[in-house]
């Protein structure tokens, strides 16, 4: 059990992840603000139906991106809460520690690599 302590997030690391999550969040919030602006300022008159179709598909893409952004913002916020509660690097599925290497690459993850693989496996079989 001597490795358990090294999996715990120390103060310095906590600050590091906090900063990382905060910068992700502010980037996202800035980005989505721009998208809203764009959508509002677009003129809705389309003499050419192709333009209209293009606009619609662009709009759908924008909405999809916005939806993804919203979900990510939620994930980041809950990651911040978990960081405060010191459950940040604990896998939601199995309660094991999530490797710091993995958190570094995916700061909003709630699953350890094993559980993530199982989940992805499930998603694949559901798609078929
Ligand atoms: Zn797990």
Backbone and ligand atoms as CSV (ligand in chain L), in Angstrom:
chain,resi,resn,atom,element,x,y,z
A,1,UNK,N,N,0.820,-1.208,0.000
A,1,UNK,CA,C,0.000,0.000,0.000
A,1,UNK,C,C,0.856,1.261,0.000
A,2,UNK,N,N,2.143,1.111,-0.195
A,2,UNK,CA,C,2.997,2.293,-0.088
A,2,UNK,C,C,2.840,3.270,-1.261
A,3,UNK,N,N,2.155,2.849,-2.299
A,3,UNK,CA,C,1.989,3.747,-3.444
A,3,UNK,C,C,0.748,4.642,-3.330
A,4,UNK,N,N,-0.124,4.300,-2.405
A,4,UNK,CA,C,-1.384,5.027,-2.298
A,4,UNK,C,C,-1.154,6.521,-2.089
A,5,UNK,N,N,-0.256,6.851,-1.183
A,5,UNK,CA,C,-0.014,8.261,-0.887
A,5,UNK,C,C,0.470,9.043,-2.105
A,6,UNK,N,N,1.238,8.412,-2.912
A,6,UNK,CA,C,1.774,9.112,-4.074
A,6,UNK,C,C,0.684,9.387,-5.105
A,7,UNK,N,N,-0.439,8.676,-4.990
A,7,UNK,CA,C,-1.556,8.937,-5.892
A,7,UNK,C,C,-2.390,10.123,-5.444
A,8,UNK,N,N,-2.255,10.464,-4.184
A,8,UNK,CA,C,-3.023,11.598,-3.676
A,8,UNK,C,C,-2.506,12.882,-4.295
A,9,UNK,N,N,-3.421,13.811,-4.495
A,9,UNK,CA,C,-3.043,15.087,-5.086
A,9,UNK,C,C,-2.562,16.018,-3.987
A,10,UNK,N,N,-1.339,16.492,-4.111
A,10,UNK,CA,C,-0.839,17.441,-3.116
A,10,UNK,C,C,-1.255,18.865,-3.467
A,11,UNK,N,N,-0.919,19.794,-2.578
A,11,UNK,CA,C,-1.364,21.178,-2.756
A,11,UNK,C,C,-0.918,21.779,-4.078
A,12,UNK,N,N,0.329,21.503,-4.399
A,12,UNK,CA,C,0.897,22.059,-5.623
A,12,UNK,C,C,0.151,21.538,-6.844
A,13,UNK,N,N,-0.121,20.235,-6.812
A,13,UNK,CA,C,-0.834,19.618,-7.935
A,13,UNK,C,C,-2.278,20.118,-8.018
A,14,UNK,N,N,-2.859,20.316,-6.869
A,14,UNK,CA,C,-4.224,20.833,-6.828
A,14,UNK,C,C,-4.286,22.195,-7.534
A,15,UNK,N,N,-3.339,23.038,-7.200
A,15,UNK,CA,C,-3.260,24.360,-7.832
A,15,UNK,C,C,-3.082,24.219,-9.338
A,16,UNK,N,N,-2.222,23.278,-9.704
A,16,UNK,CA,C,-1.932,23.047,-11.113
A,16,UNK,C,C,-3.200,22.653,-11.879
A,17,UNK,N,N,-3.956,21.711,-11.329
A,17,UNK,CA,C,-5.177,21.267,-12.004
A,17,UNK,C,C,-6.248,22.353,-11.984
A,18,UNK,N,N,-6.292,23.097,-10.873
A,18,UNK,CA,C,-7.238,24.198,-10.780
A,18,UNK,C,C,-7.003,25.212,-11.905
A,19,UNK,N,N,-5.749,25.591,-12.063
A,19,UNK,CA,C,-5.389,26.565,-13.093
A,19,UNK,C,C,-5.736,26.026,-14.470
A,20,UNK,N,N,-5.456,24.746,-14.655
A,20,UNK,CA,C,-5.720,24.112,-15.931
A,20,UNK,C,C,-7.216,24.132,-16.255
A,21,UNK,N,N,-8.015,23.769,-15.278
A,21,UNK,CA,C,-9.463,23.740,-15.476
A,21,UNK,C,C,-10.014,25.149,-15.686
A,22,UNK,N,N,-9.485,26.087,-14.925
A,22,UNK,CA,C,-9.957,27.466,-15.057
A,22,UNK,C,C,-9.664,28.028,-16.437
A,23,UNK,N,N,-8.490,27.744,-16.954
A,23,UNK,CA,C,-8.171,28.292,-18.274
A,23,UNK,C,C,-9.015,27.624,-19.348
A,24,UNK,N,N,-9.295,26.328,-19.174
A,24,UNK,CA,C,-10.190,25.640,-20.120
A,24,UNK,C,C,-11.562,26.291,-20.101
A,25,UNK,N,N,-12.030,26.573,-18.881
A,25,UNK,CA,C,-13.358,27.135,-18.708
A,25,UNK,C,C,-13.459,28.530,-19.316
A,26,UNK,N,N,-12.472,29.377,-19.031
A,26,UNK,CA,C,-12.579,30.748,-19.539
A,26,UNK,C,C,-12.461,30.771,-21.056
A,27,UNK,N,N,-11.668,29.863,-21.600
A,27,UNK,CA,C,-11.562,29.771,-23.054
A,27,UNK,C,C,-12.914,29.405,-23.666
A,28,UNK,N,N,-13.561,28.436,-23.041
A,28,UNK,CA,C,-14.861,27.979,-23.530
A,28,UNK,C,C,-15.911,29.067,-23.409
A,29,UNK,N,N,-15.913,29.758,-22.281
A,29,UNK,CA,C,-16.916,30.790,-22.064
A,29,UNK,C,C,-16.737,31.927,-23.061
A,30,UNK,N,N,-15.510,32.263,-23.336
A,30,UNK,CA,C,-15.231,33.286,-24.338
A,30,UNK,C,C,-15.731,32.836,-25.701
A,31,UNK,N,N,-15.382,31.613,-26.065
A,31,UNK,CA,C,-15.750,31.058,-27.359
A,31,UNK,C,C,-17.244,31.038,-27.568
A,32,UNK,N,N,-17.983,30.561,-26.568
A,32,UNK,CA,C,-19.429,30.444,-26.750
A,32,UNK,C,C,-20.076,31.823,-26.816
A,33,UNK,N,N,-19.488,32.798,-26.138
A,33,UNK,CA,C,-20.004,34.163,-26.240
A,33,UNK,C,C,-19.948,34.655,-27.671
A,34,UNK,N,N,-18.846,34.367,-28.323
A,34,UNK,CA,C,-18.692,34.783,-29.715
A,34,UNK,C,C,-19.724,34.126,-30.616
A,35,UNK,N,N,-19.964,32.837,-30.369
A,35,UNK,CA,C,-20.923,32.113,-31.204
A,35,UNK,C,C,-22.307,32.745,-31.100
A,36,UNK,N,N,-22.702,33.096,-29.903
A,36,UNK,CA,C,-24.014,33.714,-29.714
A,36,UNK,C,C,-24.077,35.023,-30.484
A,37,UNK,N,N,-23.026,35.802,-30.388
A,37,UNK,CA,C,-22.946,37.061,-31.123
A,37,UNK,C,C,-23.145,36.830,-32.616
A,38,UNK,N,N,-22.416,35.886,-33.132
A,38,UNK,CA,C,-22.478,35.581,-34.556
A,38,UNK,C,C,-23.887,35.221,-34.981
A,39,UNK,N,N,-24.529,34.376,-34.192
A,39,UNK,CA,C,-25.852,33.908,-34.548
A,39,UNK,C,C,-26.858,35.056,-34.547
A,40,UNK,N,N,-26.668,35.972,-33.620
A,40,UNK,CA,C,-27.596,37.095,-33.523
A,40,UNK,C,C,-27.406,38.070,-34.688
A,41,UNK,N,N,-26.147,38.269,-35.078
A,41,UNK,CA,C,-25.880,39.290,-36.082
A,41,UNK,C,C,-26.121,38.798,-37.502
A,42,UNK,N,N,-26.351,37.498,-37.674
A,42,UNK,CA,C,-26.567,36.984,-39.029
A,42,UNK,C,C,-27.912,37.434,-39.572
A,43,UNK,N,N,-27.871,37.966,-40.752
A,43,UNK,CA,C,-29.103,38.393,-41.404
A,43,UNK,C,C,-29.871,37.169,-41.894
A,44,UNK,N,N,-31.150,37.140,-41.635
A,44,UNK,CA,C,-31.911,35.935,-41.936
A,44,UNK,C,C,-32.551,35.928,-43.324
A,45,UNK,N,N,-32.259,36.926,-44.142
A,45,UNK,CA,C,-32.847,36.974,-45.485
A,45,UNK,C,C,-31.996,36.154,-46.451
A,46,UNK,N,N,-32.661,35.215,-47.174
A,46,UNK,CA,C,-31.917,34.390,-48.128
A,46,UNK,C,C,-32.655,34.335,-49.453
A,47,UNK,N,N,-32.203,35.132,-50.422
A,47,UNK,CA,C,-32.851,35.075,-51.739
A,47,UNK,C,C,-32.596,33.731,-52.428
A,48,UNK,N,N,-31.433,33.174,-52.193
A,48,UNK,CA,C,-31.072,31.902,-52.809
A,48,UNK,C,C,-31.315,30.759,-51.821
A,49,UNK,N,N,-32.101,29.739,-52.215
A,49,UNK,CA,C,-32.379,28.630,-51.290
A,49,UNK,C,C,-31.124,27.875,-50.850
A,50,UNK,N,N,-30.106,27.844,-51.741
A,50,UNK,CA,C,-28.865,27.157,-51.372
A,50,UNK,C,C,-28.213,27.848,-50.177
A,51,UNK,N,N,-28.278,29.185,-50.209
A,51,UNK,CA,C,-27.731,29.945,-49.091
A,51,UNK,C,C,-28.435,29.583,-47.803
A,52,UNK,N,N,-29.729,29.475,-47.952
A,52,UNK,CA,C,-30.550,29.158,-46.775
A,52,UNK,C,C,-30.144,27.793,-46.224
A,53,UNK,N,N,-29.985,26.818,-47.135
A,53,UNK,CA,C,-29.594,25.466,-46.717
A,53,UNK,C,C,-28.223,25.494,-46.052
A,54,UNK,N,N,-27.318,26.257,-46.664
A,54,UNK,CA,C,-25.984,26.378,-46.070
A,54,UNK,C,C,-26.052,26.973,-44.679
A,55,UNK,N,N,-26.881,27.992,-44.587
A,55,UNK,CA,C,-27.030,28.659,-43.297
A,55,UNK,C,C,-27.586,27.687,-42.270
A,56,UNK,N,N,-28.595,26.921,-42.672
A,56,UNK,CA,C,-29.209,25.963,-41.755
A,56,UNK,C,C,-28.196,24.936,-41.269
A,57,UNK,N,N,-27.406,24.417,-42.211
A,57,UNK,CA,C,-26.472,23.373,-41.801
A,57,UNK,C,C,-25.362,23.969,-40.935
A,58,UNK,N,N,-24.975,25.203,-41.266
A,58,UNK,CA,C,-23.980,25.878,-40.441
A,58,UNK,C,C,-24.518,26.098,-39.037
A,59,UNK,N,N,-25.780,26.499,-39.020
A,59,UNK,CA,C,-26.433,26.775,-37.755
A,59,UNK,C,C,-26.513,25.497,-36.908
A,60,UNK,N,N,-26.857,24.389,-37.570
A,60,UNK,CA,C,-26.924,23.118,-36.858
A,60,UNK,C,C,-25.567,22.735,-36.291
A,61,UNK,N,N,-24.538,22.951,-37.110
A,61,UNK,CA,C,-23.188,22.653,-36.631
A,61,UNK,C,C,-22.874,23.503,-35.417
A,62,UNK,N,N,-23.206,24.802,-35.520
A,62,UNK,CA,C,-22.959,25.702,-34.405
A,62,UNK,C,C,-23.676,25.218,-33.152
A,63,UNK,N,N,-24.928,24.815,-33.328
A,63,UNK,CA,C,-25.700,24.350,-32.180
A,63,UNK,C,C,-25.106,23.088,-31.576
A,64,UNK,N,N,-24.621,22.213,-32.456
A,64,UNK,CA,C,-23.997,20.983,-31.966
A,64,UNK,C,C,-22.755,21.309,-31.152
A,65,UNK,N,N,-21.952,22.247,-31.710
A,65,UNK,CA,C,-20.732,22.640,-31.005
A,65,UNK,C,C,-21.096,23.256,-29.654
A,66,UNK,N,N,-22.100,24.129,-29.684
A,66,UNK,CA,C,-22.544,24.780,-28.446
A,66,UNK,C,C,-22.977,23.756,-27.413
A,67,UNK,N,N,-23.691,22.740,-27.889
A,67,UNK,CA,C,-24.157,21.689,-27.007
A,67,UNK,C,C,-22.980,20.961,-26.371
A,68,UNK,N,N,-21.979,20.671,-27.209
A,68,UNK,CA,C,-20.790,19.992,-26.716
A,68,UNK,C,C,-20.062,20.878,-25.708
A,69,UNK,N,N,-19.998,22.179,-26.047
A,69,UNK,CA,C,-19.347,23.128,-25.144
A,69,UNK,C,C,-20.046,23.177,-23.794
A,70,UNK,N,N,-21.371,23.220,-23.861
A,70,UNK,CA,C,-22.143,23.278,-22.620
A,70,UNK,C,C,-21.856,22.071,-21.741
A,71,UNK,N,N,-21.807,20.908,-22.378
A,71,UNK,CA,C,-21.529,19.678,-21.631
A,71,UNK,C,C,-20.133,19.713,-21.022
A,72,UNK,N,N,-19.190,20.235,-21.815
A,72,UNK,CA,C,-17.815,20.303,-21.337
A,72,UNK,C,C,-17.697,21.285,-20.161
A,73,UNK,N,N,-18.399,22.407,-20.275
A,73,UNK,CA,C,-18.390,23.393,-19.191
A,73,UNK,C,C,-18.899,22.750,-17.900
A,74,UNK,N,N,-19.965,21.986,-18.031
A,74,UNK,CA,C,-20.522,21.269,-16.873
A,74,UNK,C,C,-19.479,20.323,-16.277
A,75,UNK,N,N,-18.801,19.607,-17.165
A,75,UNK,CA,C,-17.778,18.653,-16.712
A,75,UNK,C,C,-16.650,19.363,-15.993
A,76,UNK,N,N,-16.238,20.505,-16.549
A,76,UNK,CA,C,-15.142,21.247,-15.937
A,76,UNK,C,C,-15.563,21.729,-14.548
A,77,UNK,N,N,-16.790,22.258,-14.467
A,77,UNK,CA,C,-17.267,22.758,-13.173
A,77,UNK,C,C,-17.318,21.636,-12.143
A,78,UNK,N,N,-17.802,20.476,-12.552
A,78,UNK,CA,C,-17.890,19.394,-11.576
A,78,UNK,C,C,-16.496,18.862,-11.235
A,79,UNK,N,N,-15.575,18.957,-12.190
A,79,UNK,CA,C,-14.191,18.570,-11.884
A,79,UNK,C,C,-13.604,19.507,-10.831
A,80,UNK,N,N,-13.951,20.795,-10.926
A,80,UNK,CA,C,-13.470,21.764,-9.939
A,80,UNK,C,C,-14.019,21.441,-8.552
A,81,UNK,N,N,-15.287,21.062,-8.507
A,81,UNK,CA,C,-15.895,20.693,-7.232
A,81,UNK,C,C,-15.190,19.456,-6.670
A,82,UNK,N,N,-14.958,18.482,-7.534
A,82,UNK,CA,C,-14.292,17.261,-7.074
A,82,UNK,C,C,-12.885,17.550,-6.585
A,83,UNK,N,N,-12.249,18.524,-7.219
A,83,UNK,CA,C,-10.913,18.925,-6.786
A,83,UNK,C,C,-10.981,19.497,-5.363
A,84,UNK,N,N,-12.012,20.305,-5.113
A,84,UNK,CA,C,-12.210,20.876,-3.782
A,84,UNK,C,C,-12.481,19.781,-2.746
A,85,UNK,N,N,-13.266,18.808,-3.175
A,85,UNK,CA,C,-13.658,17.747,-2.238
A,85,UNK,C,C,-12.626,16.628,-2.156
A,86,UNK,N,N,-11.525,16.813,-2.844
A,86,UNK,CA,C,-10.451,15.817,-2.883
A,86,UNK,C,C,-10.908,14.470,-3.429
A,87,UNK,N,N,-11.883,14.491,-4.320
A,87,UNK,CA,C,-12.271,13.250,-4.985
A,87,UNK,C,C,-11.924,13.325,-6.475
A,88,UNK,N,N,-11.162,14.341,-6.816
A,88,UNK,CA,C,-10.850,14.636,-8.218
A,88,UNK,C,C,-10.240,13.451,-8.957
A,89,UNK,N,N,-9.296,12.809,-8.338
A,89,UNK,CA,C,-8.597,11.731,-9.054
A,89,UNK,C,C,-9.076,10.342,-8.633
A,90,UNK,N,N,-10.325,10.277,-8.188
A,90,UNK,CA,C,-10.871,8.974,-7.831
A,90,UNK,C,C,-11.924,8.581,-8.860
A,91,UNK,N,N,-11.764,7.392,-9.392
A,91,UNK,CA,C,-12.653,6.908,-10.452
A,91,UNK,C,C,-14.079,6.753,-9.914
A,92,UNK,N,N,-15.044,7.301,-10.660
A,92,UNK,CA,C,-16.448,7.238,-10.242
A,92,UNK,C,C,-16.977,5.808,-10.282
A,93,UNK,N,N,-16.396,5.007,-11.148
A,93,UNK,CA,C,-16.902,3.669,-11.358
A,93,UNK,C,C,-16.390,2.700,-10.293
A,94,UNK,N,N,-15.074,2.630,-10.144
A,94,UNK,CA,C,-14.495,1.581,-9.293
A,94,UNK,C,C,-13.831,2.129,-8.034
A,95,UNK,N,N,-13.722,3.466,-7.910
A,95,UNK,CA,C,-13.146,4.037,-6.690
A,95,UNK,C,C,-11.631,3.987,-6.636
A,96,UNK,N,N,-11.030,3.527,-7.716
A,96,UNK,CA,C,-9.574,3.486,-7.794
A,96,UNK,C,C,-9.027,4.870,-8.128
A,97,UNK,N,N,-7.737,5.049,-7.959
A,97,UNK,CA,C,-7.139,6.320,-8.356
A,97,UNK,C,C,-7.017,6.399,-9.876
A,98,UNK,N,N,-7.256,7.594,-10.395
A,98,UNK,CA,C,-7.007,7.835,-11.813
A,98,UNK,C,C,-5.561,8.309,-11.925
A,99,UNK,N,N,-4.820,7.743,-12.824
A,99,UNK,CA,C,-3.409,8.123,-12.960
A,99,UNK,C,C,-3.288,9.597,-13.306
A,100,UNK,N,N,-2.278,10.240,-12.716
A,100,UNK,CA,C,-2.093,11.671,-12.964
A,100,UNK,C,C,-1.774,11.963,-14.421
A,101,UNK,N,N,-1.091,11.044,-15.029
A,101,UNK,CA,C,-0.778,11.176,-16.450
A,101,UNK,C,C,-2.064,11.335,-17.270
A,102,UNK,N,N,-3.042,10.543,-16.903
A,102,UNK,CA,C,-4.326,10.567,-17.595
A,102,UNK,C,C,-5.069,11.871,-17.308
A,103,UNK,N,N,-5.020,12.321,-16.078
A,103,UNK,CA,C,-5.670,13.582,-15.718
A,103,UNK,C,C,-5.033,14.758,-16.442
A,104,UNK,N,N,-3.773,14.630,-16.647
A,104,UNK,CA,C,-3.048,15.680,-17.342
A,104,UNK,C,C,-3.540,15.820,-18.779
A,105,UNK,N,N,-3.771,14.683,-19.402
A,105,UNK,CA,C,-4.237,14.681,-20.784
A,105,UNK,C,C,-5.725,14.988,-20.872
A,106,UNK,N,N,-6.485,14.493,-19.909
A,106,UNK,CA,C,-7.931,14.721,-19.904
A,106,UNK,C,C,-8.372,15.192,-18.523
A,107,UNK,N,N,-8.241,16.490,-18.280
A,107,UNK,CA,C,-8.482,16.998,-16.917
A,107,UNK,C,C,-9.922,16.832,-16.421
A,108,UNK,N,N,-10.871,16.558,-17.313
A,108,UNK,CA,C,-12.255,16.445,-16.853
A,108,UNK,C,C,-12.714,14.996,-16.699
A,109,UNK,N,N,-11.822,14.074,-16.900
A,109,UNK,CA,C,-12.233,12.672,-16.837
A,109,UNK,C,C,-12.665,12.265,-15.425
A,110,UNK,N,N,-13.657,11.377,-15.367
A,110,UNK,CA,C,-14.101,10.885,-14.067
A,110,UNK,C,C,-13.857,9.383,-13.946
A,111,UNK,N,N,-13.251,8.814,-14.982
A,111,UNK,CA,C,-13.045,7.372,-14.997
A,111,UNK,C,C,-11.571,7.029,-15.141
A,112,UNK,N,N,-11.154,5.979,-14.475
A,112,UNK,CA,C,-9.798,5.495,-14.681
A,112,UNK,C,C,-9.724,4.829,-16.054
A,113,UNK,N,N,-8.534,4.564,-16.485
A,113,UNK,CA,C,-8.365,4.060,-17.850
A,113,UNK,C,C,-9.078,2.715,-18.061
A,114,UNK,N,N,-9.091,1.872,-17.050
A,114,UNK,CA,C,-9.758,0.573,-17.184
A,114,UNK,C,C,-11.259,0.729,-17.395
A,115,UNK,N,N,-11.869,1.576,-16.560
A,115,UNK,CA,C,-13.315,1.784,-16.661
A,115,UNK,C,C,-13.669,2.481,-17.958
A,116,UNK,N,N,-12.795,3.403,-18.384
A,116,UNK,CA,C,-13.038,4.111,-19.636
A,116,UNK,C,C,-13.059,3.123,-20.801
A,117,UNK,N,N,-12.124,2.196,-20.763
A,117,UNK,CA,C,-12.067,1.203,-21.838
A,117,UNK,C,C,-13.310,0.325,-21.845
A,118,UNK,N,N,-13.765,-0.030,-20.673
A,118,UNK,CA,C,-14.986,-0.842,-20.578
A,118,UNK,C,C,-16.165,-0.059,-21.140
A,119,UNK,N,N,-16.228,1.229,-20.764
A,119,UNK,CA,C,-17.313,2.077,-21.244
A,119,UNK,C,C,-17.293,2.194,-22.766
A,120,UNK,N,N,-16.096,2.419,-23.302
A,120,UNK,CA,C,-15.979,2.546,-24.756
A,120,UNK,C,C,-16.362,1.253,-25.456
A,121,UNK,N,N,-16.011,0.157,-24.849
A,121,UNK,CA,C,-16.361,-1.149,-25.372
A,121,UNK,C,C,-17.882,-1.287,-25.433
A,122,UNK,N,N,-18.534,-0.867,-24.370
A,122,UNK,CA,C,-20.008,-0.920,-24.298
A,122,UNK,C,C,-20.622,-0.049,-25.377
A,123,UNK,N,N,-20.095,1.174,-25.534
A,123,UNK,CA,C,-20.625,2.091,-26.526
A,123,UNK,C,C,-20.519,1.493,-27.929
A,124,UNK,N,N,-19.412,0.850,-28.183
A,124,UNK,CA,C,-19.212,0.232,-29.496
A,124,UNK,C,C,-20.248,-0.830,-29.756
A,125,UNK,N,N,-20.477,-1.685,-28.786
A,125,UNK,CA,C,-21.438,-2.769,-29.007
A,125,UNK,C,C,-22.849,-2.237,-29.123
A,126,UNK,N,N,-23.122,-1.099,-28.447
A,126,UNK,CA,C,-24.455,-0.516,-28.553
A,126,UNK,C,C,-24.704,0.043,-29.948
A,127,UNK,N,N,-23.641,0.558,-30.563
A,127,UNK,CA,C,-23.779,1.157,-31.887
A,127,UNK,C,C,-24.083,0.115,-32.955
A,128,UNK,N,N,-23.631,-1.106,-32.752
A,128,UNK,CA,C,-23.851,-2.159,-33.751
A,128,UNK,C,C,-25.259,-2.722,-33.687
L,1,ZN,ZN,ZN,-12.253,2.802,-12.554
